[in-house]
Amino acid sequence: MGSKKRKRGERPTTTHPHNKYFDNPPDFTLLASKYSTFAPFVFYSGDGRPRIDWTDFNATRELTRVLLHHDHGLNWWIPDGQLCPTVPNRSNYIHWIEDLLSSDIIPKVQADRKTAKGFDIGTGANCIYPLLGASLLGWKFVGSDVTDVALEWAEKNIKSNPHISELIEIRRVNMERPASSSEELNDEPGKYGQCTNVDFDKGKAVVIGPSPPSHIQMHSGIGKGYGGPPILVGVVKDGEKFDFCMCNPPFFETIEEAGLNPKTSCGGTMQEMVCPGGESTFITRIIEDSVQLRQSFRWYTSMVGRKTNLKVLISKLWEVGATIVKTTEFVQGQTCRWGLAWSFLPASKKIVPTRVAEKNNMSFMLEGLQRHQSGFDVLQSVESYFCSIGASSKLDSASFNVDVTLSGEQFNSILKTQTQNGNEQDILTSANYPSNQLNDMRLRVSVFQQIPGTLLVRGLLLQKEVPVPGVFSVIFQQLQEVLKSKFSKGIR
Ligand SMILES: C[S@@+](CC[C@H](N)C(=O)[O-])C[C@H]1O[C@@H](n2cnc3c(N)ncnc32)[C@H](O)[C@@H]1O
């Protein structure tokens, strides 16, 4: 995020078009000129662009404060060390929910309610989602939390904004009452369907399926393992109805994994960041609660920090008979997260799964990197791989991308090798296009740090039309093999 506007085509495709920062990233020079408290944190790098030190908690907190004030008319503060939200990134989640609520996949908001009402699980001291949702879209919220500091500061942040304070209620979760778990849940036959298909690499998926089994048995660990305070069941009051719930869960299993240290730019205390069992245990409990609460919420949603967890959680949603499952990808800088949404309302619209469509966005996890290996080493290997097959490639170390251009001749020869090896039967016919009639193919490979030793490698096709169906997937899968054999030795 700097003051310079990105050129067309450079913008990350995952920024929501309604996001205030979609075409207009935060302008540090302007903000420094308007807010004298922010000015000391801004410095100019060799290329003349204004920057802040992202590892300085005071700098990131001040940036969040001025963005909320300047762009949203909000007064806001958090005490030292509490989790500091990034405004553009958190806005994406709000706008994704806006899309869910306005879509006709399930019936729209009940006619008797004009404004949408949401439940923010773990609103934190920053109370960021209720503040953004109420100020941007006029939504009502209940924000829950368990810690005194979160509850006290969430209240303070609401009281500092009287124009929206009526819209937000902060609710303390009763820590005395352990969350209950059901071993087996009674089902309502015929009410819901089964997920049939999902395309993780598209970044989006809608899953709607036929009738469910007559009984839903809780298994695969659902309901087991979470020993913390209640999340939804026991916190939502009898008869309460919500349009959605949202959650930025405690992501990590241990403090060590969270990598908590005083230099962490976004702060975050142990209570905010850590849940025994990690995010999958926490979200699994939300899924279990949703099975009990069913249509009390139109949409259940959560952020997910790891792609491997996303896949497992989607499988659990299949098991419990959600009628719809939807995913999206949130990318900011080097951070990549996913949104997971599900519902138990009967689908009002049949959506055709997109598996057959050409992928333009693929990713995989590269695990097992040694201490001395960095994302930059991986990018260098990406560059060397493409050079070795004659493609032109350019590594941009500032944005952690490699941009690649392949000629028709180059990718046709890759396809021919693949089909001769019998690997990709589906694209057999496409390998026989005359090379001189094919346009170049342009793609971008990026890496994102997930946890120490694990990177997400993402490939994005930079043009709308693929020159030959299937070619992007084949090339990306080859790259995956090459990188895994180099960096993930012994991991399968
Ligand atoms: C990662 S923080 C998210 C804070 C804020 N929503 C954000 O996005 O920055 C997770 C929050 O969940 C809270 N939390 C943990 N267990 C909870 C529970 N059972 N019910 C409600 N909140 C909980 C923590 O205290 C913490 O404030």
The ligand as a Tripos MOL2 file, in Angstrom:
@<TRIPOS>MOLECULE
LIG
   27    29     1     0     0
SMALL
NO_CHARGES

@<TRIPOS>ATOM
      1 C1         -8.1590  -13.1780   15.6290 C.3       1 LIG1
      2 S1         -9.0790  -12.2660   16.8150 S.3       1 LIG1
      3 C2        -10.1600  -11.3490   15.7490 C.3       1 LIG1
      4 C3        -10.4550   -9.9450   16.2030 C.3       1 LIG1
      5 C4        -11.1810   -9.0980   15.1600 C.3       1 LIG1
      6 N1        -12.4570   -9.6620   14.7930 N.3       1 LIG1
      7 C5        -10.3160   -8.9100   13.9270 C.2       1 LIG1
      8 O1        -10.6850   -9.4080   12.8560 O.co2     1 LIG1
      9 O2         -9.2720   -8.2670   14.0220 O.co2     1 LIG1
     10 C6        -10.0970  -13.5100   17.5350 C.3       1 LIG1
     11 C7        -10.9970  -13.0120   18.6510 C.3       1 LIG1
     12 O3        -11.8460  -14.0760   19.0490 O.3       1 LIG1
     13 C8        -12.0270  -13.9760   20.4510 C.3       1 LIG1
     14 N2        -12.5510  -15.2830   20.9120 N.ar      1 LIG1
     15 C9        -11.8980  -16.4350   21.1980 C.ar      1 LIG1
     16 N3        -12.7750  -17.3880   21.5450 N.ar      1 LIG1
     17 C10       -14.0180  -16.8410   21.4720 C.ar      1 LIG1
     18 C11       -15.3440  -17.3230   21.6970 C.ar      1 LIG1
     19 N4        -15.5900  -18.5650   22.0870 N.pl3     1 LIG1
     20 N5        -16.3790  -16.4710   21.4900 N.ar      1 LIG1
     21 C12       -16.1590  -15.1920   21.0920 C.ar      1 LIG1
     22 N6        -14.9220  -14.6950   20.8720 N.ar      1 LIG1
     23 C13       -13.8850  -15.5010   21.0600 C.ar      1 LIG1
     24 C14       -10.6630  -13.5730   20.9630 C.3       1 LIG1
     25 O4        -10.7230  -13.0100   22.2510 O.3       1 LIG1
     26 C15       -10.2630  -12.5580   19.8940 C.3       1 LIG1
     27 O5        -10.6740  -11.2550   20.2400 O.3       1 LIG1
@<TRIPOS>BOND
     1     1     2 1
     2     2     3 1
     3     2    10 1
     4     3     4 1
     5     4     5 1
     6     5     6 1
     7     5     7 1
     8     7     8 2
     9     7     9 1
    10    10    11 1
    11    11    12 1
    12    11    26 1
    13    12    13 1
    14    13    14 1
    15    13    24 1
    16    14    15 ar
    17    14    23 ar
    18    15    16 ar
    19    16    17 ar
    20    17    18 ar
    21    17    23 ar
    22    18    19 1
    23    18    20 ar
    24    20    21 ar
    25    21    22 ar
    26    22    23 ar
    27    24    25 1
    28    24    26 1
    29    26    27 1
@<TRIPOS>SUBSTRUCTURE
     1 LIG1         1 GROUP 0 **** ****
